[in-house]
Amino acid sequence: MTTDPRDDMEVPYPQYLCPVCGKELPLTRARMTVTCAEHRPHEDPVAFAVRDALPSDRHAIEEICDRVWGETELEAFGRMFDVLSCANVVAETDGRLAGMISLSIDRGEQAVVMLSVYPEFQGGGIGAALLEAAEERARAAKLPAVKVATTNDDIPALYFYQRHGFVIYEIDCGVVVDHHGAVLPGFAGIPVRDEVRLRLPVCPG
């Protein structure tokens, strides 16, 4: 991902790291590049642990929600979710929160309300491990699928989920515009308009 000097929109927190120089990038300044496997950055693996969130993690969860959305209440699948009331699983390294996944049961399926990994820990398998925790919870509860909603601009998320077996099953066109009352710039400046819903079957229906 590279930056565009013409994009001067200020975003309070970075969401990604440039794989070339390591610069932290806010959402609208990130850009996609296509590379071969040999030219992908290869970093030393980061040791991390995945566990259920504890009451003492509340402040850290509020902080990561603030960085991603600016709030702990999120709208997806046509309803509101409060992250603080969801089943949260965190990844930590050296006692520090590196990422988290927030889960809720919605219409008989395991819904991923939020999945976020801090930029400096991206690319080390944390996101995949958190997603695996969601799948394990769904299987334990005998739920047929894990589902997630993202927005039309979020190319990294669409790549990530489809690479892990999720399939687009529904697009709610214009719902993000209706929620915010305007078209907002998203990843790489792409206008955010639609909610894209993906599903991964985990148990026979």
C-alpha positions as CSV (number, residue, x, y, z in Angstrom):
1,M,0.0,0.0,0.0
2,T,1.2,3.5,-0.9
3,T,0.2,7.0,0.0
4,D,-1.3,9.7,-2.3
5,P,0.0,13.2,-1.4
6,R,-3.2,14.7,-2.9
7,D,-5.3,13.1,-0.2
8,D,-5.1,15.5,2.8
9,M,-8.1,14.3,4.7
10,E,-7.3,13.9,8.3
11,V,-8.2,10.7,10.1
12,P,-7.5,10.4,13.8
13,Y,-6.0,6.9,13.9
14,P,-4.0,4.8,11.5
15,Q,-5.5,1.5,10.2
16,Y,-2.7,0.1,8.2
17,L,1.1,0.0,7.7
18,C,2.9,0.6,4.5
19,P,4.8,-2.6,3.7
20,V,7.6,-0.7,2.0
21,C,8.5,2.0,4.6
22,G,6.5,1.0,7.6
23,K,4.6,4.3,7.8
24,E,1.3,4.1,9.6
25,L,-1.6,5.0,7.2
26,P,-5.1,6.3,7.9
27,L,-7.9,4.7,6.0
28,T,-8.3,7.2,3.1
29,R,-4.5,7.4,2.5
30,A,-3.9,3.7,2.0
31,R,-3.6,2.3,-1.5
32,M,-3.5,-1.2,-2.9
33,T,-0.6,-2.7,-4.8
34,V,-0.3,-6.1,-6.5
35,T,3.0,-8.0,-5.8
36,C,4.3,-11.5,-6.3
37,A,4.9,-13.7,-3.3
38,E,8.6,-13.2,-3.5
39,H,8.2,-9.4,-3.0
40,R,5.8,-9.6,0.0
41,P,7.5,-8.4,3.2
42,H,8.5,-11.2,5.4
43,E,8.6,-10.3,9.1
44,D,9.6,-12.4,12.0
45,P,6.5,-14.0,13.6
46,V,5.0,-12.3,16.6
47,A,4.2,-14.4,19.6
48,F,0.6,-13.8,20.7
49,A,-2.1,-15.5,22.7
50,V,-5.8,-15.6,22.0
51,R,-8.3,-15.6,25.0
52,D,-11.7,-14.6,26.1
53,A,-11.9,-11.0,27.1
54,L,-12.0,-10.2,30.9
55,P,-13.8,-7.3,32.7
56,S,-10.3,-5.7,33.1
57,D,-10.0,-5.5,29.3
58,R,-12.9,-3.1,29.0
59,H,-10.8,0.0,28.6
60,A,-8.6,-1.6,26.0
61,I,-11.7,-2.7,24.1
62,E,-13.1,0.8,24.2
63,E,-9.9,2.2,22.9
64,I,-9.7,-0.2,19.9
65,C,-13.4,0.6,19.1
66,D,-12.6,4.3,19.3
67,R,-9.7,3.8,16.9
68,V,-11.8,1.8,14.4
69,W,-15.3,3.4,14.6
70,G,-15.2,6.2,17.2
71,E,-17.9,4.3,19.2
72,T,-18.7,1.0,20.7
73,E,-22.2,0.7,19.1
74,L,-22.1,-0.6,15.5
75,E,-24.8,-1.1,12.9
76,A,-24.8,-4.3,10.8
77,F,-27.3,-6.7,9.4
78,G,-30.0,-4.2,9.9
79,R,-29.6,-3.9,13.7
80,M,-27.4,-2.2,16.3
81,F,-24.8,-4.1,18.3
82,D,-23.0,-2.9,21.4
83,V,-19.5,-4.3,21.4
84,L,-19.3,-4.1,25.2
85,S,-22.3,-6.4,25.4
86,C,-20.9,-8.9,22.9
87,A,-18.7,-12.0,23.4
88,N,-15.3,-10.6,22.9
89,V,-12.1,-12.5,22.2
90,V,-8.7,-10.7,22.3
91,A,-5.2,-11.3,21.1
92,E,-2.4,-10.0,23.2
93,T,1.4,-9.9,23.0
94,D,3.6,-9.0,25.9
95,G,0.6,-8.0,27.9
96,R,-0.7,-5.6,25.3
97,L,-3.9,-5.9,23.3
98,A,-2.9,-6.6,19.6
99,G,-6.4,-7.2,18.2
100,M,-9.9,-8.4,19.0
101,I,-13.0,-9.9,17.6
102,S,-16.5,-9.1,18.8
103,L,-19.2,-11.8,18.4
104,S,-22.9,-12.0,18.7
105,I,-25.6,-14.5,17.6
106,D,-27.9,-12.9,15.0
107,R,-30.8,-14.8,13.4
108,G,-29.3,-18.2,14.4
109,E,-25.8,-17.5,13.1
110,Q,-22.5,-16.3,14.6
111,A,-22.1,-12.7,13.6
112,V,-18.7,-11.0,13.6
113,V,-19.6,-7.5,14.8
114,M,-16.0,-6.3,14.7
115,L,-12.6,-7.7,13.9
116,S,-9.6,-5.4,14.2
117,V,-5.8,-5.8,14.6
118,Y,-3.6,-2.9,15.3
119,P,-1.4,-1.9,12.3
120,E,1.9,-2.9,13.9
121,F,0.6,-6.4,14.4
122,Q,-1.0,-7.0,11.0
123,G,0.3,-9.7,8.8
124,G,1.3,-12.0,11.6
125,G,-1.7,-14.3,11.7
126,I,-3.6,-12.6,14.5
127,G,-6.6,-11.9,12.4
128,A,-6.8,-15.5,11.2
129,A,-6.5,-16.7,14.7
130,L,-9.3,-14.5,15.9
131,L,-11.5,-15.6,13.0
132,E,-10.7,-19.2,13.9
133,A,-11.9,-18.5,17.5
134,A,-15.3,-17.3,16.0
135,E,-15.6,-20.5,14.0
136,E,-14.8,-22.6,17.0
137,R,-17.5,-20.8,19.0
138,A,-20.0,-21.4,16.2
139,R,-19.3,-25.1,16.1
140,A,-19.5,-25.4,19.9
141,A,-22.9,-23.8,19.8
142,K,-24.0,-25.9,16.7
143,L,-24.6,-22.7,14.7
144,P,-24.6,-23.3,10.9
145,A,-22.4,-20.4,9.9
146,V,-20.2,-17.4,10.7
147,K,-21.2,-14.2,9.0
148,V,-19.7,-10.8,8.7
149,A,-20.7,-7.4,7.2
150,T,-18.2,-5.0,5.7
151,T,-18.5,-2.0,3.4
152,N,-18.0,-1.8,-0.4
153,D,-14.8,0.2,0.0
154,D,-13.0,-2.1,2.4
155,I,-10.9,-4.0,-0.2
156,P,-8.5,-5.4,2.5
157,A,-11.4,-6.9,4.5
158,L,-13.1,-8.4,1.4
159,Y,-9.8,-9.9,0.4
160,F,-9.2,-11.3,4.0
161,Y,-12.6,-12.9,4.5
162,Q,-12.8,-14.4,1.0
163,R,-9.3,-15.8,1.3
164,H,-10.5,-17.5,4.5
165,G,-13.5,-19.2,2.8
166,F,-16.3,-16.6,3.2
167,V,-18.6,-16.1,0.3
168,I,-20.6,-12.9,-0.5
169,Y,-24.3,-13.7,-0.1
170,E,-26.0,-10.3,0.1
171,I,-25.4,-6.6,-0.6
172,D,-27.5,-4.0,1.1
173,C,-27.1,-1.2,-1.4
174,G,-27.1,2.4,0.0
175,V,-27.6,1.4,3.6
176,V,-24.4,3.1,4.8
177,V,-25.4,6.4,3.1
178,D,-28.9,6.1,4.7
179,H,-27.2,5.6,8.1
180,H,-24.8,8.5,7.8
181,G,-26.9,10.8,5.7
182,A,-24.0,11.3,3.2
183,V,-21.5,9.5,1.1
184,L,-18.3,9.2,3.1
185,P,-14.8,8.5,1.8
186,G,-13.5,5.1,2.8
187,F,-10.5,3.0,2.0
188,A,-8.3,4.7,-0.6
189,G,-11.0,7.4,-0.9
190,I,-13.6,4.9,-2.3
191,P,-17.1,6.3,-1.6
192,V,-18.7,4.2,1.1
193,R,-22.3,3.3,0.1
194,D,-23.2,-0.4,0.6
195,E,-23.0,-3.1,3.2
196,V,-21.5,-6.3,1.8
197,R,-22.4,-9.5,3.8
198,L,-20.3,-12.7,3.7
199,R,-20.9,-16.1,5.2
200,L,-18.8,-19.1,6.1
201,P,-20.6,-22.4,6.7
202,V,-19.2,-24.2,9.7
203,C,-21.8,-26.9,10.6
204,P,-24.3,-28.8,8.5
205,G,-27.6,-27.0,8.3
